[in-house]
Amino acid sequence: MRYKNNIGPQVRRRRYALGWSQAILAAKLQMAGLDISRSGVSKIEARLHHVDDRAIMFFAEALRIPIQELFPKRKENSRLSDFMAELEVTNF
């Protein structure tokens, strides 16, 4: 399966850490100016929906983390092309 985003698992982990439901996160994103529903948050967390760069900025702000924390960590010696190919099919 080819996943449509790489931030979903980190969004879910951070949301859990904050003790928020998907509805609460959606409300915070809406208050920040991003038009998204609870269902939209669910699809992003499941990696079923594409996330553009604008939305990533809203997620980082709403979750109170630097943007880079939304992305999975790359092994130090791995090539970027190999890392990106692996992300498309890895359920992490």
mmCIF file as gemmi writes it, N, C-alpha and C atoms, coordinates in Angstrom:
data_model
loop_
_atom_site.group_PDB
_atom_site.id
_atom_site.type_symbol
_atom_site.label_atom_id
_atom_site.label_alt_id
_atom_site.label_comp_id
_atom_site.label_asym_id
_atom_site.label_entity_id
_atom_site.label_seq_id
_atom_site.pdbx_PDB_ins_code
_atom_site.Cartn_x
_atom_site.Cartn_y
_atom_site.Cartn_z
_atom_site.occupancy
_atom_site.B_iso_or_equiv
_atom_site.pdbx_formal_charge
_atom_site.auth_seq_id
_atom_site.auth_asym_id
_atom_site.pdbx_PDB_model_num
ATOM 1 N N . MET Axp A 1 ? 0.849 -1.184 0 1 0 ? 1 A 1
ATOM 2 C CA . MET Axp A 1 ? 0 0 0 1 0 ? 1 A 1
ATOM 3 C C . MET Axp A 1 ? 0.891 1.243 0 1 0 ? 1 A 1
ATOM 4 N N . ARG Axp A 2 ? 0.552 2.196 -0.811 1 0 ? 2 A 1
ATOM 5 C CA . ARG Axp A 2 ? 1.271 3.465 -0.835 1 0 ? 2 A 1
ATOM 6 C C . ARG Axp A 2 ? 0.518 4.462 0.027 1 0 ? 2 A 1
ATOM 7 N N . TYR Axp A 3 ? 1.177 4.916 1.072 1 0 ? 3 A 1
ATOM 8 C CA . TYR Axp A 3 ? 0.563 5.881 1.976 1 0 ? 3 A 1
ATOM 9 C C . TYR Axp A 3 ? 0.658 7.28 1.408 1 0 ? 3 A 1
ATOM 10 N N . LYS Axp A 4 ? -0.276 8.135 1.809 1 0 ? 4 A 1
ATOM 11 C CA . LYS Axp A 4 ? -0.373 9.469 1.221 1 0 ? 4 A 1
ATOM 12 C C . LYS Axp A 4 ? 0.285 10.571 2.04 1 0 ? 4 A 1
ATOM 13 N N . ASN Axp A 5 ? 0.742 10.252 3.243 1 0 ? 5 A 1
ATOM 14 C CA . ASN Axp A 5 ? 1.487 11.245 4.019 1 0 ? 5 A 1
ATOM 15 C C . ASN Axp A 5 ? 2.43 10.532 4.972 1 0 ? 5 A 1
ATOM 16 N N . ASN Axp A 6 ? 3.361 11.274 5.514 1 0 ? 6 A 1
ATOM 17 C CA . ASN Axp A 6 ? 4.324 10.711 6.448 1 0 ? 6 A 1
ATOM 18 C C . ASN Axp A 6 ? 4.186 11.277 7.853 1 0 ? 6 A 1
ATOM 19 N N . ILE Axp A 7 ? 3.243 12.185 8.069 1 0 ? 7 A 1
ATOM 20 C CA . ILE Axp A 7 ? 3.118 12.802 9.384 1 0 ? 7 A 1
ATOM 21 C C . ILE Axp A 7 ? 2.04 12.167 10.259 1 0 ? 7 A 1
ATOM 22 N N . GLY Axp A 8 ? 1.17 11.358 9.664 1 0 ? 8 A 1
ATOM 23 C CA . GLY Axp A 8 ? 0.031 10.8 10.402 1 0 ? 8 A 1
ATOM 24 C C . GLY Axp A 8 ? 0.373 10.132 11.718 1 0 ? 8 A 1
ATOM 25 N N . PRO Axp A 9 ? 1.336 9.214 11.738 1 0 ? 9 A 1
ATOM 26 C CA . PRO Axp A 9 ? 1.653 8.546 13.003 1 0 ? 9 A 1
ATOM 27 C C . PRO Axp A 9 ? 2.169 9.507 14.082 1 0 ? 9 A 1
ATOM 28 N N . GLN Axp A 10 ? 2.947 10.514 13.68 1 0 ? 10 A 1
ATOM 29 C CA . GLN Axp A 10 ? 3.456 11.477 14.657 1 0 ? 10 A 1
ATOM 30 C C . GLN Axp A 10 ? 2.326 12.378 15.168 1 0 ? 10 A 1
ATOM 31 N N . VAL Axp A 11 ? 1.386 12.728 14.291 1 0 ? 11 A 1
ATOM 32 C CA . VAL Axp A 11 ? 0.225 13.508 14.721 1 0 ? 11 A 1
ATOM 33 C C . VAL Axp A 11 ? -0.542 12.716 15.772 1 0 ? 11 A 1
ATOM 34 N N . ARG Axp A 12 ? -0.8 11.443 15.487 1 0 ? 12 A 1
ATOM 35 C CA . ARG Axp A 12 ? -1.541 10.594 16.425 1 0 ? 12 A 1
ATOM 36 C C . ARG Axp A 12 ? -0.804 10.472 17.765 1 0 ? 12 A 1
ATOM 37 N N . ARG Axp A 13 ? 0.497 10.221 17.727 1 0 ? 13 A 1
ATOM 38 C CA . ARG Axp A 13 ? 1.268 10.075 18.976 1 0 ? 13 A 1
ATOM 39 C C . ARG Axp A 13 ? 1.223 11.347 19.81 1 0 ? 13 A 1
ATOM 40 N N . ARG Axp A 14 ? 1.392 12.477 19.167 1 0 ? 14 A 1
ATOM 41 C CA . ARG Axp A 14 ? 1.381 13.745 19.896 1 0 ? 14 A 1
ATOM 42 C C . ARG Axp A 14 ? -0.012 14.046 20.452 1 0 ? 14 A 1
ATOM 43 N N . ARG Axp A 15 ? -1.035 13.759 19.653 1 0 ? 15 A 1
ATOM 44 C CA . ARG Axp A 15 ? -2.412 13.984 20.122 1 0 ? 15 A 1
ATOM 45 C C . ARG Axp A 15 ? -2.687 13.134 21.354 1 0 ? 15 A 1
ATOM 46 N N . TYR Axp A 16 ? -2.282 11.867 21.321 1 0 ? 16 A 1
ATOM 47 C CA . TYR Axp A 16 ? -2.445 10.988 22.489 1 0 ? 16 A 1
ATOM 48 C C . TYR Axp A 16 ? -1.694 11.54 23.696 1 0 ? 16 A 1
ATOM 49 N N . ALA Axp A 17 ? -0.466 11.996 23.462 1 0 ? 17 A 1
ATOM 50 C CA . ALA Axp A 17 ? 0.35 12.525 24.555 1 0 ? 17 A 1
ATOM 51 C C . ALA Axp A 17 ? -0.316 13.737 25.21 1 0 ? 17 A 1
ATOM 52 N N . LEU Axp A 18 ? -1.031 14.519 24.417 1 0 ? 18 A 1
ATOM 53 C CA . LEU Axp A 18 ? -1.738 15.685 24.943 1 0 ? 18 A 1
ATOM 54 C C . LEU Axp A 18 ? -3.093 15.316 25.552 1 0 ? 18 A 1
ATOM 55 N N . GLY Axp A 19 ? -3.532 14.083 25.343 1 0 ? 19 A 1
ATOM 56 C CA . GLY Axp A 19 ? -4.819 13.639 25.878 1 0 ? 19 A 1
ATOM 57 C C . GLY Axp A 19 ? -6.008 14.182 25.111 1 0 ? 19 A 1
ATOM 58 N N . TRP Axp A 20 ? -5.811 14.5 23.836 1 0 ? 20 A 1
ATOM 59 C CA . TRP Axp A 20 ? -6.869 15.069 23.016 1 0 ? 20 A 1
ATOM 60 C C . TRP Axp A 20 ? -7.538 14.009 22.164 1 0 ? 20 A 1
ATOM 61 N N . SER Axp A 21 ? -8.828 14.181 21.922 1 0 ? 21 A 1
ATOM 62 C CA . SER Axp A 21 ? -9.541 13.367 20.946 1 0 ? 21 A 1
ATOM 63 C C . SER Axp A 21 ? -9.289 13.952 19.552 1 0 ? 21 A 1
ATOM 64 N N . GLN Axp A 22 ? -9.677 13.214 18.544 1 0 ? 22 A 1
ATOM 65 C CA . GLN Axp A 22 ? -9.57 13.744 17.178 1 0 ? 22 A 1
ATOM 66 C C . GLN Axp A 22 ? -10.457 14.971 17.015 1 0 ? 22 A 1
ATOM 67 N N . ALA Axp A 23 ? -11.599 14.984 17.679 1 0 ? 23 A 1
ATOM 68 C CA . ALA Axp A 23 ? -12.505 16.133 17.595 1 0 ? 23 A 1
ATOM 69 C C . ALA Axp A 23 ? -11.871 17.374 18.209 1 0 ? 23 A 1
ATOM 70 N N . ILE Axp A 24 ? -11.166 17.205 19.316 1 0 ? 24 A 1
ATOM 71 C CA . ILE Axp A 24 ? -10.501 18.352 19.948 1 0 ? 24 A 1
ATOM 72 C C . ILE Axp A 24 ? -9.412 18.894 19.03 1 0 ? 24 A 1
ATOM 73 N N . LEU Axp A 25 ? -8.606 18.001 18.455 1 0 ? 25 A 1
ATOM 74 C CA . LEU Axp A 25 ? -7.561 18.458 17.54 1 0 ? 25 A 1
ATOM 75 C C . LEU Axp A 25 ? -8.186 19.171 16.342 1 0 ? 25 A 1
ATOM 76 N N . ALA Axp A 26 ? -9.243 18.62 15.787 1 0 ? 26 A 1
ATOM 77 C CA . ALA Axp A 26 ? -9.907 19.267 14.647 1 0 ? 26 A 1
ATOM 78 C C . ALA Axp A 26 ? -10.399 20.659 15.042 1 0 ? 26 A 1
ATOM 79 N N . ALA Axp A 27 ? -10.96 20.8 16.234 1 0 ? 27 A 1
ATOM 80 C CA . ALA Axp A 27 ? -11.447 22.105 16.699 1 0 ? 27 A 1
ATOM 81 C C . ALA Axp A 27 ? -10.29 23.096 16.844 1 0 ? 27 A 1
ATOM 82 N N . LYS Axp A 28 ? -9.17 22.652 17.38 1 0 ? 28 A 1
ATOM 83 C CA . LYS Axp A 28 ? -8.006 23.529 17.53 1 0 ? 28 A 1
ATOM 84 C C . LYS Axp A 28 ? -7.457 23.952 16.162 1 0 ? 28 A 1
ATOM 85 N N . LEU Axp A 29 ? -7.448 23.019 15.223 1 0 ? 29 A 1
ATOM 86 C CA . LEU Axp A 29 ? -7.001 23.349 13.871 1 0 ? 29 A 1
ATOM 87 C C . LEU Axp A 29 ? -7.956 24.337 13.211 1 0 ? 29 A 1
ATOM 88 N N . GLN Axp A 30 ? -9.252 24.156 13.421 1 0 ? 30 A 1
ATOM 89 C CA . GLN Axp A 30 ? -10.244 25.072 12.869 1 0 ? 30 A 1
ATOM 90 C C . GLN Axp A 30 ? -10.088 26.466 13.467 1 0 ? 30 A 1
ATOM 91 N N . MET Axp A 31 ? -9.846 26.536 14.77 1 0 ? 31 A 1
ATOM 92 C CA . MET Axp A 31 ? -9.66 27.84 15.422 1 0 ? 31 A 1
ATOM 93 C C . MET Axp A 31 ? -8.404 28.532 14.902 1 0 ? 31 A 1
ATOM 94 N N . ALA Axp A 32 ? -7.413 27.752 14.502 1 0 ? 32 A 1
ATOM 95 C CA . ALA Axp A 32 ? -6.181 28.316 13.95 1 0 ? 32 A 1
ATOM 96 C C . ALA Axp A 32 ? -6.366 28.757 12.505 1 0 ? 32 A 1
ATOM 97 N N . GLY Axp A 33 ? -7.421 28.26 11.829 1 0 ? 33 A 1
ATOM 98 C CA . GLY Axp A 33 ? -7.697 28.682 10.466 1 0 ? 33 A 1
ATOM 99 C C . GLY Axp A 33 ? -7.666 27.587 9.417 1 0 ? 33 A 1
ATOM 100 N N . LEU Axp A 34 ? -7.51 26.332 9.833 1 0 ? 34 A 1
ATOM 101 C CA . LEU Axp A 34 ? -7.502 25.22 8.879 1 0 ? 34 A 1
ATOM 102 C C . LEU Axp A 34 ? -8.883 24.573 8.853 1 0 ? 34 A 1
ATOM 103 N N . ASP Axp A 35 ? -9.485 24.488 7.701 1 0 ? 35 A 1
ATOM 104 C CA . ASP Axp A 35 ? -10.806 23.878 7.548 1 0 ? 35 A 1
ATOM 105 C C . ASP Axp A 35 ? -10.655 22.363 7.495 1 0 ? 35 A 1
ATOM 106 N N . ILE Axp A 36 ? -10.898 21.697 8.627 1 0 ? 36 A 1
ATOM 107 C CA . ILE Axp A 36 ? -10.752 20.244 8.73 1 0 ? 36 A 1
ATOM 108 C C . ILE Axp A 36 ? -11.766 19.716 9.73 1 0 ? 36 A 1
ATOM 109 N N . SER Axp A 37 ? -12.234 18.494 9.484 1 0 ? 37 A 1
ATOM 110 C CA . SER Axp A 37 ? -13.195 17.846 10.373 1 0 ? 37 A 1
ATOM 111 C C . SER Axp A 37 ? -12.502 16.754 11.185 1 0 ? 37 A 1
ATOM 112 N N . ARG Axp A 38 ? -13.214 16.171 12.12 1 0 ? 38 A 1
ATOM 113 C CA . ARG Axp A 38 ? -12.682 15.054 12.881 1 0 ? 38 A 1
ATOM 114 C C . ARG Axp A 38 ? -12.343 13.914 11.941 1 0 ? 38 A 1
ATOM 115 N N . SER Axp A 39 ? -13.188 13.689 10.962 1 0 ? 39 A 1
ATOM 116 C CA . SER Axp A 39 ? -12.945 12.652 9.959 1 0 ? 39 A 1
ATOM 117 C C . SER Axp A 39 ? -11.671 12.934 9.165 1 0 ? 39 A 1
ATOM 118 N N . GLY Axp A 40 ? -11.422 14.197 8.871 1 0 ? 40 A 1
ATOM 119 C CA . GLY Axp A 40 ? -10.204 14.574 8.16 1 0 ? 40 A 1
ATOM 120 C C . GLY Axp A 40 ? -8.962 14.271 8.98 1 0 ? 40 A 1
ATOM 121 N N . VAL Axp A 41 ? -9.023 14.555 10.283 1 0 ? 41 A 1
ATOM 122 C CA . VAL Axp A 41 ? -7.907 14.231 11.178 1 0 ? 41 A 1
ATOM 123 C C . VAL Axp A 41 ? -7.686 12.726 11.185 1 0 ? 41 A 1
ATOM 124 N N . SER Axp A 42 ? -8.772 11.964 11.256 1 0 ? 42 A 1
ATOM 125 C CA . SER Axp A 42 ? -8.677 10.5 11.25 1 0 ? 42 A 1
ATOM 126 C C . SER Axp A 42 ? -7.989 9.992 9.991 1 0 ? 42 A 1
ATOM 127 N N . LYS Axp A 43 ? -8.366 10.535 8.846 1 0 ? 43 A 1
ATOM 128 C CA . LYS Axp A 43 ? -7.769 10.098 7.578 1 0 ? 43 A 1
ATOM 129 C C . LYS Axp A 43 ? -6.297 10.469 7.492 1 0 ? 43 A 1
ATOM 130 N N . ILE Axp A 44 ? -5.918 11.603 8.054 1 0 ? 44 A 1
ATOM 131 C CA . ILE Axp A 44 ? -4.505 11.984 8.067 1 0 ? 44 A 1
ATOM 132 C C . ILE Axp A 44 ? -3.725 11.051 8.984 1 0 ? 44 A 1
ATOM 133 N N . GLU Axp A 45 ? -4.257 10.774 10.152 1 0 ? 45 A 1
ATOM 134 C CA . GLU Axp A 45 ? -3.573 9.875 11.083 1 0 ? 45 A 1
ATOM 135 C C . GLU Axp A 45 ? -3.41 8.474 10.492 1 0 ? 45 A 1
ATOM 136 N N . ALA Axp A 46 ? -4.368 8.043 9.704 1 0 ? 46 A 1
ATOM 137 C CA . ALA Axp A 46 ? -4.305 6.724 9.066 1 0 ? 46 A 1
ATOM 138 C C . ALA Axp A 46 ? -3.482 6.748 7.781 1 0 ? 46 A 1
ATOM 139 N N . ARG Axp A 47 ? -2.975 7.914 7.416 1 0 ? 47 A 1
ATOM 140 C CA . ARG Axp A 47 ? -2.157 8.113 6.219 1 0 ? 47 A 1
ATOM 141 C C . ARG Axp A 47 ? -2.94 7.885 4.924 1 0 ? 47 A 1
ATOM 142 N N . LEU Axp A 48 ? -4.237 8.149 4.972 1 0 ? 48 A 1
ATOM 143 C CA . LEU Axp A 48 ? -5.107 7.962 3.825 1 0 ? 48 A 1
ATOM 144 C C . LEU Axp A 48 ? -5.38 9.26 3.074 1 0 ? 48 A 1
ATOM 145 N N . HIS Axp A 49 ? -4.911 10.371 3.608 1 0 ? 49 A 1
ATOM 146 C CA . HIS Axp A 49 ? -5.171 11.68 3.022 1 0 ? 49 A 1
ATOM 147 C C . HIS Axp A 49 ? -3.861 12.435 2.876 1 0 ? 49 A 1
ATOM 148 N N . HIS Axp A 50 ? -3.678 13.086 1.724 1 0 ? 50 A 1
ATOM 149 C CA . HIS Axp A 50 ? -2.499 13.915 1.478 1 0 ? 50 A 1
ATOM 150 C C . HIS Axp A 50 ? -2.532 15.144 2.393 1 0 ? 50 A 1
ATOM 151 N N . VAL Axp A 51 ? -1.373 15.558 2.872 1 0 ? 51 A 1
ATOM 152 C CA . VAL Axp A 51 ? -1.266 16.763 3.702 1 0 ? 51 A 1
ATOM 153 C C . VAL Axp A 51 ? -0.322 17.734 3.006 1 0 ? 51 A 1
ATOM 154 N N . ASP Axp A 52 ? -0.821 18.918 2.665 1 0 ? 52 A 1
ATOM 155 C CA . ASP Axp A 52 ? 0.044 19.881 1.987 1 0 ? 52 A 1
ATOM 156 C C . ASP Axp A 52 ? 0.875 20.664 3.002 1 0 ? 52 A 1
ATOM 157 N N . ASP Axp A 53 ? 1.835 21.412 2.502 1 0 ? 53 A 1
ATOM 158 C CA . ASP Axp A 53 ? 2.758 22.126 3.381 1 0 ? 53 A 1
ATOM 159 C C . ASP Axp A 53 ? 2.054 23.161 4.246 1 0 ? 53 A 1
ATOM 160 N N . ARG Axp A 54 ? 1.022 23.757 3.745 1 0 ? 54 A 1
ATOM 161 C CA . ARG Axp A 54 ? 0.259 24.728 4.53 1 0 ? 54 A 1
ATOM 162 C C . ARG Axp A 54 ? -0.377 24.054 5.744 1 0 ? 54 A 1
ATOM 163 N N . ALA Axp A 55 ? -1.005 22.904 5.52 1 0 ? 55 A 1
ATOM 164 C CA . ALA Axp A 55 ? -1.656 22.182 6.615 1 0 ? 55 A 1
ATOM 165 C C . ALA Axp A 55 ? -0.633 21.701 7.642 1 0 ? 55 A 1
ATOM 166 N N . ILE Axp A 56 ? 0.547 21.298 7.191 1 0 ? 56 A 1
ATOM 167 C CA . ILE Axp A 56 ? 1.587 20.842 8.12 1 0 ? 56 A 1
ATOM 168 C C . ILE Axp A 56 ? 1.925 21.952 9.115 1 0 ? 56 A 1
ATOM 169 N N . MET Axp A 57 ? 1.966 23.179 8.639 1 0 ? 57 A 1
ATOM 170 C CA . MET Axp A 57 ? 2.257 24.299 9.534 1 0 ? 57 A 1
ATOM 171 C C . MET Axp A 57 ? 1.169 24.458 10.597 1 0 ? 57 A 1
ATOM 172 N N . PHE Axp A 58 ? -0.085 24.266 10.211 1 0 ? 58 A 1
ATOM 173 C CA . PHE Axp A 58 ? -1.185 24.341 11.177 1 0 ? 58 A 1
ATOM 174 C C . PHE Axp A 58 ? -1.09 23.21 12.199 1 0 ? 58 A 1
ATOM 175 N N . PHE Axp A 59 ? -0.777 21.993 11.738 1 0 ? 59 A 1
ATOM 176 C CA . PHE Axp A 59 ? -0.652 20.865 12.662 1 0 ? 59 A 1
ATOM 177 C C . PHE Axp A 59 ? 0.453 21.118 13.681 1 0 ? 59 A 1
ATOM 178 N N . ALA Axp A 60 ? 1.603 21.601 13.224 1 0 ? 60 A 1
ATOM 179 C CA . ALA Axp A 60 ? 2.712 21.867 14.148 1 0 ? 60 A 1
ATOM 180 C C . ALA Axp A 60 ? 2.303 22.904 15.198 1 0 ? 60 A 1
ATOM 181 N N . GLU Axp A 61 ? 1.636 23.951 14.749 1 0 ? 61 A 1
ATOM 182 C CA . GLU Axp A 61 ? 1.216 24.989 15.695 1 0 ? 61 A 1
ATOM 183 C C . GLU Axp A 61 ? 0.179 24.461 16.676 1 0 ? 61 A 1
ATOM 184 N N . ALA Axp A 62 ? -0.834 23.768 16.166 1 0 ? 62 A 1
ATOM 185 C CA . ALA Axp A 62 ? -1.892 23.257 17.045 1 0 ? 62 A 1
ATOM 186 C C . ALA Axp A 62 ? -1.352 22.245 18.042 1 0 ? 62 A 1
ATOM 187 N N . LEU Axp A 63 ? -0.405 21.419 17.609 1 0 ? 63 A 1
ATOM 188 C CA . LEU Axp A 63 ? 0.163 20.389 18.483 1 0 ? 63 A 1
ATOM 189 C C . LEU Axp A 63 ? 1.321 20.92 19.332 1 0 ? 63 A 1
ATOM 190 N N . ARG Axp A 64 ? 1.687 22.177 19.115 1 0 ? 64 A 1
ATOM 191 C CA . ARG Axp A 64 ? 2.733 22.852 19.884 1 0 ? 64 A 1
ATOM 192 C C . ARG Axp A 64 ? 4.086 22.152 19.789 1 0 ? 64 A 1
ATOM 193 N N . ILE Axp A 65 ? 4.471 21.834 18.556 1 0 ? 65 A 1
ATOM 194 C CA . ILE Axp A 65 ? 5.765 21.204 18.316 1 0 ? 65 A 1
ATOM 195 C C . ILE Axp A 65 ? 6.424 21.826 17.088 1 0 ? 65 A 1
ATOM 196 N N . PRO Axp A 66 ? 7.751 21.732 16.988 1 0 ? 66 A 1
ATOM 197 C CA . PRO Axp A 66 ? 8.412 22.196 15.766 1 0 ? 66 A 1
ATOM 198 C C . PRO Axp A 66 ? 7.999 21.324 14.583 1 0 ? 66 A 1
ATOM 199 N N . ILE Axp A 67 ? 7.949 21.904 13.409 1 0 ? 67 A 1
ATOM 200 C CA . ILE Axp A 67 ? 7.518 21.18 12.21 1 0 ? 67 A 1
ATOM 201 C C . ILE Axp A 67 ? 8.301 19.885 12.018 1 0 ? 67 A 1
ATOM 202 N N . GLN Axp A 68 ? 9.606 19.914 12.232 1 0 ? 68 A 1
ATOM 203 C CA . GLN Axp A 68 ? 10.421 18.726 11.979 1 0 ? 68 A 1
ATOM 204 C C . GLN Axp A 68 ? 10.018 17.537 12.845 1 0 ? 68 A 1
ATOM 205 N N . GLU Axp A 69 ? 9.368 17.766 13.983 1 0 ? 69 A 1
ATOM 206 C CA . GLU Axp A 69 ? 8.936 16.656 14.826 1 0 ? 69 A 1
ATOM 207 C C . GLU Axp A 69 ? 7.741 15.908 14.242 1 0 ? 69 A 1
ATOM 208 N N . LEU Axp A 70 ? 7.118 16.464 13.217 1 0 ? 70 A 1
ATOM 209 C CA . LEU Axp A 70 ? 6.008 15.776 12.561 1 0 ? 70 A 1
ATOM 210 C C . LEU Axp A 70 ? 6.489 14.685 11.605 1 0 ? 70 A 1
ATOM 211 N N . PHE Axp A 71 ? 7.75 14.723 11.254 1 0 ? 71 A 1
ATOM 212 C CA . PHE Axp A 71 ? 8.285 13.776 10.272 1 0 ? 71 A 1
ATOM 213 C C . PHE Axp A 71 ? 9.055 12.649 10.951 1 0 ? 71 A 1
ATOM 214 N N . PRO Axp A 72 ? 9.015 11.442 10.37 1 0 ? 72 A 1
ATOM 215 C CA . PRO Axp A 72 ? 9.779 10.33 10.938 1 0 ? 72 A 1
ATOM 216 C C . PRO Axp A 72 ? 11.279 10.613 10.839 1 0 ? 72 A 1
ATOM 217 N N . LYS Axp A 73 ? 12.003 10.017 11.761 1 0 ? 73 A 1
ATOM 218 C CA . LYS Axp A 73 ? 13.453 10.2 11.786 1 0 ? 73 A 1
ATOM 219 C C . LYS Axp A 73 ? 14.118 9.291 10.757 1 0 ? 73 A 1
ATOM 220 N N . ARG Axp A 74 ? 15.127 9.829 10.083 1 0 ? 74 A 1
ATOM 221 C CA . ARG Axp A 74 ? 15.883 9.063 9.098 1 0 ? 74 A 1
ATOM 222 C C . ARG Axp A 74 ? 17.171 8.567 9.74 1 0 ? 74 A 1
ATOM 223 N N . LYS Axp A 75 ? 17.506 7.313 9.467 1 0 ? 75 A 1
ATOM 224 C CA . LYS Axp A 75 ? 18.767 6.768 9.953 1 0 ? 75 A 1
ATOM 225 C C . LYS Axp A 75 ? 19.906 7.593 9.372 1 0 ? 75 A 1
ATOM 226 N N . GLU Axp A 76 ? 20.915 7.799 10.16 1 0 ? 76 A 1
ATOM 227 C CA . GLU Axp A 76 ? 22.01 8.69 9.786 1 0 ? 76 A 1
ATOM 228 C C . GLU Axp A 76 ? 22.68 8.325 8.47 1 0 ? 76 A 1
ATOM 229 N N . ASN Axp A 77 ? 22.858 7.061 8.188 1 0 ? 77 A 1
ATOM 230 C CA . ASN Axp A 77 ? 23.591 6.646 6.991 1 0 ? 77 A 1
ATOM 231 C C . ASN Axp A 77 ? 22.691 6.3 5.807 1 0 ? 77 A 1
ATOM 232 N N . SER Axp A 78 ? 21.398 6.474 5.932 1 0 ? 78 A 1
ATOM 233 C CA . SER Axp A 78 ? 20.518 6.092 4.829 1 0 ? 78 A 1
ATOM 234 C C . SER Axp A 78 ? 20.433 7.197 3.78 1 0 ? 78 A 1
ATOM 235 N N . ARG Axp A 79 ? 20.334 6.761 2.532 1 0 ? 79 A 1
ATOM 236 C CA . ARG Axp A 79 ? 20.15 7.718 1.432 1 0 ? 79 A 1
ATOM 237 C C . ARG Axp A 79 ? 18.733 8.24 1.473 1 0 ? 79 A 1
ATOM 238 N N . LEU Axp A 80 ? 18.556 9.491 1.125 1 0 ? 80 A 1
ATOM 239 C CA . LEU Axp A 80 ? 17.228 10.101 1.155 1 0 ? 80 A 1
ATOM 240 C C . LEU Axp A 80 ? 16.262 9.366 0.239 1 0 ? 80 A 1
ATOM 241 N N . SER Axp A 81 ? 16.694 8.996 -0.957 1 0 ? 81 A 1
ATOM 242 C CA . SER Axp A 81 ? 15.794 8.305 -1.893 1 0 ? 81 A 1
ATOM 243 C C . SER Axp A 81 ? 15.34 6.964 -1.329 1 0 ? 81 A 1
ATOM 244 N N . ASP Axp A 82 ? 16.229 6.23 -0.681 1 0 ? 82 A 1
ATOM 245 C CA . ASP Axp A 82 ? 15.856 4.949 -0.07 1 0 ? 82 A 1
ATOM 246 C C . ASP Axp A 82 ? 14.891 5.165 1.092 1 0 ? 82 A 1
ATOM 247 N N . PHE Axp A 83 ? 15.174 6.176 1.896 1 0 ? 83 A 1
ATOM 248 C CA . PHE Axp A 83 ? 14.324 6.503 3.042 1 0 ? 83 A 1
ATOM 249 C C . PHE Axp A 83 ? 12.915 6.864 2.576 1 0 ? 83 A 1
ATOM 250 N N . MET Axp A 84 ? 12.804 7.699 1.557 1 0 ? 84 A 1
ATOM 251 C CA . MET Axp A 84 ? 11.5 8.117 1.049 1 0 ? 84 A 1
ATOM 252 C C . MET Axp A 84 ? 10.729 6.942 0.445 1 0 ? 84 A 1
ATOM 253 N N . ALA Axp A 85 ? 11.404 6.072 -0.27 1 0 ? 85 A 1
ATOM 254 C CA . ALA Axp A 85 ? 10.746 4.887 -0.858 1 0 ? 85 A 1
ATOM 255 C C . ALA Axp A 85 ? 10.216 3.978 0.252 1 0 ? 85 A 1
ATOM 256 N N . GLU Axp A 86 ? 10.973 3.837 1.32 1 0 ? 86 A 1
ATOM 257 C CA . GLU Axp A 86 ? 10.556 2.988 2.433 1 0 ? 86 A 1
ATOM 258 C C . GLU Axp A 86 ? 9.338 3.577 3.145 1 0 ? 86 A 1
ATOM 259 N N . LEU Axp A 87 ? 9.295 4.899 3.29 1 0 ? 87 A 1
ATOM 260 C CA . LEU Axp A 87 ? 8.177 5.55 3.965 1 0 ? 87 A 1
ATOM 261 C C . LEU Axp A 87 ? 6.859 5.324 3.24 1 0 ? 87 A 1
ATOM 262 N N . GLU Axp A 88 ? 6.905 5.23 1.922 1 0 ? 88 A 1
ATOM 263 C CA . GLU Axp A 88 ? 5.674 5.067 1.148 1 0 ? 88 A 1
ATOM 264 C C . GLU Axp A 88 ? 4.948 3.767 1.443 1 0 ? 88 A 1
ATOM 265 N N . VAL Axp A 89 ? 5.676 2.779 1.944 1 0 ? 89 A 1
ATOM 266 C CA . VAL Axp A 89 ? 5.054 1.474 2.169 1 0 ? 89 A 1
ATOM 267 C C . VAL Axp A 89 ? 5.156 0.992 3.616 1 0 ? 89 A 1
ATOM 268 N N . THR Axp A 90 ? 5.782 1.769 4.5 1 0 ? 90 A 1
ATOM 269 C CA . THR Axp A 90 ? 5.966 1.353 5.883 1 0 ? 90 A 1
ATOM 270 C C . THR Axp A 90 ? 4.807 1.814 6.747 1 0 ? 90 A 1
ATOM 271 N N . ASN Axp A 91 ? 4.248 0.893 7.47 1 0 ? 91 A 1
ATOM 272 C CA . ASN Axp A 91 ? 3.195 1.214 8.438 1 0 ? 91 A 1
ATOM 273 C C . ASN Axp A 91 ? 3.868 1.364 9.788 1 0 ? 91 A 1
ATOM 274 N N . PHE Axp A 92 ? 4.191 2.601 10.167 1 0 ? 92 A 1
ATOM 275 C CA . PHE Axp A 92 ? 4.927 2.814 11.416 1 0 ? 92 A 1
ATOM 276 C C . PHE Axp A 92 ? 4.075 3.468 12.468 1 0 ? 92 A 1
